[in-house]
Amino acid sequence: MPPTSVMVLLTGANEGSTPLEVAASSNDPDIDLTIVDFFIAGDRTRGVDVISLHAKSKYDWRAYSRLLDLLRTHKPDVLHVHPNAIGAITRLLGVLTNVPCLVTTEHSTHTEFGLVRNFVNGGTNWLNDIIVANSSATANSFRTWEKSLQSASGTEITVIHYGVNIEEIQGAPYPCDTQLPSGFKICWTGRLTEAKNLSSLLRAVSILRDD
């Protein structure tokens, strides 16, 4: 049996990309993984070959034409995209080229999306076979009309929380002279915005400290 062909479309293939990290560490002979950058891949791609579409903007029709040719040539079994405009158009191209399985990863709650963004993304999300949400909050944030479309089309929604490669973090050089105290440590990284809910972490740490 030939390996399952998986194509992942990114909008920034660089060393901080989780799909690139997975591709670099994967040696599964049953999966043939192709990484595509809608724009131009960075110089540091963890040794993974990345196909660049050289888009000038997210509305570059020439890049979509190249992607269409790529889908017709590679004939992936699974096409994995990300939300919003590029993802919406790519889902349509996936249907046009009869890709057997369409998967979208949703990273943010839809309450953060504006009207147009919700319409573009939600208007094609029902084309997915599976939507992977990074949290229950994201999965529960779809508008009522989005859920209705997804239910009618049989689109499955599942939650897979982000994983962290602890060994890679621990092995990274630490460019700071600050001496951290010994004992149990908690590391947090992210944008200082309400959506990241850092306040809950601070409250939890306060309880741990008092205990």
Protein Blocks (a to p, Z undefined) as FASTA:
>chain_A
ZZdddddddfbdcfklmklmmmmmpccfkbccddddfblcdfbeghpacddehiabfklm
klmmmmmmmmmmnopabdcddehjllmmmmmmmmmnopabacdddfbdfklpcfklmmmm
mmmmmmpmbdcdfbfklmmmpcfklmmmmmmnopacddddddddfklmmmpccfbfbdcd
edjddddeddddfklommmmmmmmmmmmmZZ
